[in-house]
């Protein structure tokens, strides 16, 4: 059975869609096996050659797996967005950071990673009032809200962070993902320090500024969550009265 090498284009709003709908990317040499039952002509010949019979011809193996050009894959992905609004057409074009992550399959060299963080930190906008924490009760709603981010959504649809799709937060939550680490006792374990609060705000606003090629969306930089929404999620993580820190 042959293998195809395909590349997945980085969408995620340039890394900004929430974990509700993570759209990853593969480098051009990522192998994807063909569906079961799909055999190449070369593989068919191999099977035929190995059947019992007089003077069987030497078995032929499938040729080296071919590579699909990035241009071909990109063209296909663009075609799948053909009915989306024009502004969505632009969202499937990876920015400089995502291009680097795609190229190295998220395992970038140190110098490339440093360049990513240096570039992305300039895109972080901290609250003008200097306050990083909002209302933890509102933050709990945002963490549980998986709506938004679909081109079919109505304009008034409120985006959610859908944090539970990737993290455990409050222990009372019965359903959560494990793509990201558990965030239970997040603020308590960090002693609610100002430095940790600012670092967490930075991570939520633009994860690439903290961890190069992070799986976490760039919620603030790409405008998926508002500043107030990020503040409320921050309160859910750091307010001592939040169930994240009390359970």
C-alpha positions as a Markdown table, in Angstrom:
| # | Residue | x | y | z |
|---|---|---|---|---|
| 1 | Unk | 0.0 | 0.0 | 0.0 |
| 2 | Unk | 1.4 | 3.4 | -0.9 |
| 3 | Unk | 1.6 | 6.4 | 1.2 |
| 4 | Unk | 0.9 | 10.0 | 0.2 |
| 5 | Unk | 2.7 | 12.9 | 1.6 |
| 6 | Unk | 0.5 | 15.8 | 2.2 |
| 7 | Unk | 0.8 | 19.2 | 3.9 |
| 8 | Unk | -2.0 | 20.6 | 6.0 |
| 9 | Unk | -2.2 | 24.4 | 5.8 |
| 10 | Unk | -2.2 | 26.2 | 9.1 |
| 11 | Unk | -5.6 | 27.8 | 9.6 |
| 12 | Unk | -6.8 | 28.4 | 13.1 |
| 13 | Unk | -7.2 | 32.1 | 12.1 |
| 14 | Unk | -3.5 | 32.2 | 11.9 |
| 15 | Unk | -3.5 | 30.2 | 15.1 |
| 16 | Unk | -6.5 | 32.1 | 16.5 |
| 17 | Unk | -9.4 | 29.8 | 16.4 |
| 18 | Unk | -10.2 | 28.4 | 19.8 |
| 19 | Unk | -9.8 | 24.7 | 20.8 |
| 20 | Unk | -13.4 | 24.4 | 19.7 |
| 21 | Unk | -12.2 | 23.7 | 16.2 |
| 22 | Unk | -8.4 | 23.3 | 16.2 |
| 23 | Unk | -7.2 | 23.3 | 12.6 |
| 24 | Unk | -3.7 | 22.1 | 12.6 |
| 25 | Unk | -1.1 | 21.9 | 9.8 |
| 26 | Unk | 1.3 | 19.3 | 8.6 |
| 27 | Unk | 4.6 | 19.8 | 6.8 |
| 28 | Unk | 4.9 | 18.7 | 3.2 |
| 29 | Unk | 6.6 | 15.4 | 4.1 |
| 30 | Unk | 3.9 | 14.2 | 6.6 |
| 31 | Unk | 2.9 | 10.7 | 5.4 |
| 32 | Unk | -0.8 | 9.9 | 5.4 |
| 33 | Unk | -1.7 | 6.3 | 4.6 |
| 34 | Unk | -4.3 | 5.7 | 1.8 |
| 35 | Unk | -7.7 | 4.3 | 2.7 |
| 36 | Unk | -7.9 | 0.6 | 3.3 |
| 37 | Unk | -8.4 | -1.3 | 0.1 |
| 38 | Unk | -6.8 | 1.3 | -2.0 |
| 39 | Unk | -3.8 | -0.3 | -3.7 |
| 40 | Unk | -1.4 | 1.0 | -6.2 |
| 41 | Unk | -0.8 | -0.7 | -9.5 |
| 42 | Unk | 2.7 | -1.4 | -8.3 |
| 43 | Unk | 1.3 | -3.1 | -5.2 |
| 44 | Unk | -1.1 | -5.1 | -7.3 |
| 45 | Unk | 1.9 | -6.3 | -9.4 |
| 46 | Unk | 3.7 | -7.3 | -6.2 |
| 47 | Unk | 0.7 | -9.5 | -5.1 |
| 48 | Unk | 0.4 | -11.0 | -8.6 |
| 49 | Unk | 4.1 | -11.8 | -8.7 |
| 50 | Unk | 4.0 | -13.6 | -5.4 |
| 51 | Unk | 1.2 | -16.0 | -6.4 |
| 52 | Unk | 2.2 | -19.7 | -6.8 |
| 53 | Unk | 3.1 | -20.6 | -10.4 |
| 54 | Unk | 6.0 | -21.7 | -12.6 |
| 55 | Unk | 9.0 | -19.4 | -12.7 |
| 56 | Unk | 7.4 | -16.5 | -10.9 |
| 57 | Unk | 8.7 | -13.1 | -11.8 |
| 58 | Unk | 10.7 | -11.3 | -9.2 |
| 59 | Unk | 8.4 | -9.5 | -6.8 |
| 60 | Unk | 8.2 | -5.8 | -7.5 |
| 61 | Unk | 7.8 | -3.3 | -4.6 |
| 62 | Unk | 5.9 | -0.1 | -4.7 |
| 63 | Unk | 8.0 | 2.8 | -5.8 |
| 64 | Unk | 9.1 | 5.4 | -3.2 |
| 65 | Unk | 6.1 | 7.4 | -2.0 |
| 66 | Unk | 5.6 | 10.4 | -4.0 |
| 67 | Unk | 5.2 | 13.9 | -2.6 |
| 68 | Unk | 2.3 | 16.2 | -3.2 |
| 69 | Unk | 3.5 | 19.8 | -3.7 |
| 70 | Unk | 2.5 | 22.4 | -1.1 |
| 71 | Unk | 1.0 | 24.4 | -4.0 |
| 72 | Unk | -1.4 | 21.5 | -4.8 |
| 73 | Unk | -2.5 | 21.0 | -1.2 |
| 74 | Unk | -2.9 | 24.8 | -0.7 |
| 75 | Unk | -5.0 | 25.0 | -3.9 |
| 76 | Unk | -7.2 | 22.1 | -2.7 |
| 77 | Unk | -7.8 | 23.8 | 0.8 |
| 78 | Unk | -8.6 | 27.1 | -0.8 |
| 79 | Unk | -11.2 | 25.3 | -3.0 |
| 80 | Unk | -12.9 | 23.9 | 0.1 |
| 81 | Unk | -13.4 | 27.5 | 1.3 |
| 82 | Unk | -14.9 | 28.6 | -2.0 |
| 83 | Unk | -18.3 | 29.4 | -0.6 |
| 84 | Unk | -16.9 | 31.3 | 2.5 |
| 85 | Unk | -17.0 | 35.1 | 2.6 |
| 86 | Unk | -14.0 | 36.9 | 1.2 |
| 87 | Unk | -12.6 | 37.8 | 4.6 |
| 88 | Unk | -12.5 | 34.1 | 5.5 |
| 89 | Unk | -10.6 | 33.4 | 2.3 |
| 90 | Unk | -7.8 | 35.4 | 3.8 |
| 91 | Unk | -7.8 | 33.6 | 7.1 |
| 92 | Unk | -6.5 | 30.4 | 5.5 |
| 93 | Unk | -3.3 | 32.1 | 4.5 |
| 94 | Unk | -0.7 | 31.3 | 7.2 |
| 95 | Unk | 1.3 | 34.2 | 8.6 |
| 96 | Unk | 5.1 | 34.2 | 9.0 |
| 97 | Unk | 4.9 | 32.4 | 12.4 |
| 98 | Unk | 2.6 | 29.7 | 11.1 |
| 99 | Unk | 4.7 | 29.2 | 8.0 |
| 100 | Unk | 7.7 | 28.6 | 10.2 |
| 101 | Unk | 5.8 | 26.1 | 12.4 |
| 102 | Unk | 4.5 | 24.3 | 9.3 |
| 103 | Unk | 8.0 | 24.1 | 7.8 |
| 104 | Unk | 9.5 | 22.5 | 10.9 |
| 105 | Unk | 6.4 | 20.6 | 11.9 |
| 106 | Unk | 6.1 | 22.6 | 15.1 |
| 107 | Unk | 9.6 | 21.5 | 16.2 |
| 108 | Unk | 11.5 | 24.7 | 15.3 |
| 109 | Unk | 15.2 | 25.3 | 15.9 |
| 110 | Unk | 16.0 | 27.5 | 18.9 |
| 111 | Unk | 16.8 | 30.6 | 16.8 |
| 112 | Unk | 13.6 | 30.3 | 14.9 |
| 113 | Unk | 11.6 | 29.9 | 18.1 |
| 114 | Unk | 13.3 | 32.9 | 19.6 |
| 115 | Unk | 12.4 | 34.9 | 16.5 |
| 116 | Unk | 8.8 | 33.8 | 16.8 |
| 117 | Unk | 8.5 | 34.9 | 20.4 |
| 118 | Unk | 10.2 | 38.2 | 19.7 |
| 119 | Unk | 7.9 | 38.9 | 16.9 |
| 120 | Unk | 4.7 | 37.8 | 18.6 |
| 121 | Unk | 5.3 | 39.6 | 21.9 |
| 122 | Unk | 5.0 | 42.9 | 20.0 |
| 123 | Unk | 1.4 | 42.0 | 19.1 |
| 124 | Unk | 0.3 | 41.7 | 22.8 |
| 125 | Unk | -1.7 | 44.6 | 24.0 |
| 126 | Unk | -2.0 | 44.8 | 27.8 |
| 127 | Unk | -5.0 | 46.5 | 29.5 |
| 128 | Unk | -4.7 | 50.3 | 29.5 |
| 129 | Unk | -6.2 | 50.4 | 33.1 |
| 130 | Unk | -3.5 | 47.9 | 34.3 |
| 131 | Unk | -6.2 | 45.5 | 35.6 |
| 132 | Unk | -5.8 | 41.9 | 34.5 |
| 133 | Unk | -8.7 | 40.3 | 36.4 |
| 134 | Unk | -12.4 | 40.7 | 35.6 |
| 135 | Unk | -15.4 | 38.6 | 36.8 |
| 136 | Unk | -14.7 | 35.0 | 37.4 |
| 137 | Unk | -18.4 | 34.0 | 37.0 |
| 138 | Unk | -18.4 | 35.5 | 33.5 |
| 139 | Unk | -15.1 | 33.8 | 32.9 |
| 140 | Unk | -16.6 | 30.4 | 33.8 |
| 141 | Unk | -19.3 | 31.0 | 31.1 |
| 142 | Unk | -16.6 | 31.9 | 28.5 |
| 143 | Unk | -14.6 | 28.8 | 29.4 |
| 144 | Unk | -17.7 | 26.7 | 28.8 |
| 145 | Unk | -18.8 | 28.5 | 25.6 |
| 146 | Unk | -17.8 | 26.7 | 22.4 |
| 147 | Unk | -19.7 | 29.0 | 20.1 |
| 148 | Unk | -18.3 | 31.3 | 17.5 |
| 149 | Unk | -15.6 | 31.0 | 14.8 |
| 150 | Unk | -17.9 | 29.6 | 12.1 |
| 151 | Unk | -18.5 | 31.6 | 8.9 |
| 152 | Unk | -22.2 | 30.5 | 9.2 |
| 153 | Unk | -22.6 | 32.1 | 12.6 |
| 154 | Unk | -24.8 | 35.1 | 12.9 |
| 155 | Unk | -23.0 | 38.4 | 13.4 |
| 156 | Unk | -24.3 | 38.7 | 17.0 |
| 157 | Unk | -22.9 | 35.3 | 18.0 |
| 158 | Unk | -20.7 | 35.7 | 21.1 |
| 159 | Unk | -17.4 | 33.9 | 20.8 |
| 160 | Unk | -16.4 | 31.6 | 23.6 |
| 161 | Unk | -13.0 | 30.4 | 24.7 |
| 162 | Unk | -14.2 | 26.8 | 25.0 |
| 163 | Unk | -11.3 | 26.2 | 27.4 |
| 164 | Unk | -12.6 | 22.9 | 28.6 |
| 165 | Unk | -12.1 | 21.4 | 25.1 |
| 166 | Unk | -8.4 | 21.4 | 26.0 |
| 167 | Unk | -8.0 | 21.8 | 29.8 |
| 168 | Unk | -9.4 | 20.6 | 33.0 |
| 169 | Unk | -10.2 | 23.7 | 35.1 |
| 170 | Unk | -12.8 | 23.4 | 37.9 |
| 171 | Unk | -12.9 | 19.9 | 39.3 |
| 172 | Unk | -16.7 | 19.9 | 39.3 |
| 173 | Unk | -16.6 | 20.0 | 35.4 |
| 174 | Unk | -17.5 | 16.5 | 34.2 |
| 175 | Unk | -16.2 | 16.9 | 30.6 |
| 176 | Unk | -12.9 | 18.3 | 29.5 |
| 177 | Unk | -10.1 | 17.7 | 27.1 |
| 178 | Unk | -6.6 | 16.7 | 27.7 |
| 179 | Unk | -4.7 | 18.4 | 24.8 |
| 180 | Unk | -3.5 | 21.0 | 27.3 |
| 181 | Unk | -2.5 | 20.5 | 31.0 |
| 182 | Unk | -4.9 | 20.6 | 33.9 |
| 183 | Unk | -5.4 | 24.2 | 35.2 |
| 184 | Unk | -7.0 | 23.2 | 38.5 |
| 185 | Unk | -5.7 | 25.4 | 41.4 |
| 186 | Unk | -4.0 | 27.5 | 38.7 |
| 187 | Unk | -3.9 | 30.8 | 40.7 |
| 188 | Unk | -3.4 | 29.1 | 44.0 |
| 189 | Unk | -0.4 | 27.1 | 42.9 |
| 190 | Unk | 1.2 | 30.3 | 41.6 |
| 191 | Unk | 0.5 | 32.3 | 44.8 |
| 192 | Unk | -1.6 | 34.8 | 42.8 |
| 193 | Unk | 1.6 | 36.8 | 42.0 |
| 194 | Unk | 1.5 | 39.7 | 39.7 |
| 195 | Unk | 4.2 | 38.2 | 37.5 |
| 196 | Unk | 2.3 | 35.0 | 37.0 |
| 197 | Unk | -0.9 | 36.9 | 36.3 |
| 198 | Unk | 0.8 | 39.0 | 33.6 |
| 199 | Unk | 2.4 | 35.9 | 32.1 |
| 200 | Unk | -1.0 | 34.1 | 31.9 |
| 201 | Unk | -2.6 | 37.1 | 30.3 |
| 202 | Unk | 0.2 | 37.1 | 27.7 |
| 203 | Unk | -0.3 | 33.4 | 27.0 |
| 204 | Unk | -4.0 | 33.7 | 26.5 |
| 205 | Unk | -3.7 | 36.9 | 24.4 |
| 206 | Unk | -0.9 | 35.4 | 22.2 |
| 207 | Unk | 0.4 | 32.0 | 23.1 |
| 208 | Unk | 3.1 | 32.2 | 20.4 |
| 209 | Unk | 4.7 | 35.0 | 22.5 |
| 210 | Unk | 5.4 | 32.5 | 25.3 |
| 211 | Unk | 5.7 | 29.1 | 23.6 |
| 212 | Unk | 6.7 | 28.9 | 19.9 |
| 213 | Unk | 4.3 | 26.8 | 17.8 |
| 214 | Unk | 1.9 | 26.4 | 20.7 |
| 215 | Unk | -1.3 | 24.5 | 20.0 |
| 216 | Unk | -3.2 | 27.3 | 21.9 |
| 217 | Unk | -5.0 | 29.9 | 19.8 |
| 218 | Unk | -3.9 | 33.5 | 19.8 |
| 219 | Unk | -7.2 | 34.7 | 21.3 |
| 220 | Unk | -6.4 | 38.4 | 21.7 |
| 221 | Unk | -4.0 | 39.1 | 18.8 |
| 222 | Unk | -6.5 | 37.7 | 16.3 |
| 223 | Unk | -9.5 | 39.3 | 17.9 |
| 224 | Unk | -11.3 | 36.1 | 18.8 |
| 225 | Unk | -11.9 | 37.2 | 22.4 |
| 226 | Unk | -12.2 | 40.8 | 23.6 |
| 227 | Unk | -10.0 | 42.3 | 26.3 |
| 228 | Unk | -12.9 | 42.0 | 28.8 |
| 229 | Unk | -13.5 | 38.4 | 28.0 |
| 230 | Unk | -9.8 | 37.6 | 28.5 |
| 231 | Unk | -9.9 | 39.5 | 31.8 |
| 232 | Unk | -12.9 | 37.4 | 32.9 |
| 233 | Unk | -11.1 | 34.1 | 32.0 |
| 234 | Unk | -8.1 | 35.4 | 33.9 |
| 235 | Unk | -10.3 | 35.9 | 36.9 |
| 236 | Unk | -11.6 | 32.4 | 36.5 |
| 237 | Unk | -8.0 | 31.2 | 36.8 |
| 238 | Unk | -6.8 | 33.5 | 39.5 |
| 239 | Unk | -9.6 | 34.7 | 41.7 |
| 240 | Unk | -9.3 | 33.0 | 45.1 |
| 241 | Unk | -13.1 | 32.6 | 45.1 |
| 242 | Unk | -13.2 | 30.9 | 41.7 |
| 243 | Unk | -14.0 | 27.1 | 41.8 |
| 244 | Unk | -10.7 | 26.6 | 39.9 |
| 245 | Unk | -8.9 | 27.5 | 43.1 |
| 246 | Unk | -11.4 | 26.4 | 45.8 |
| 247 | Unk | -12.2 | 22.8 | 44.9 |
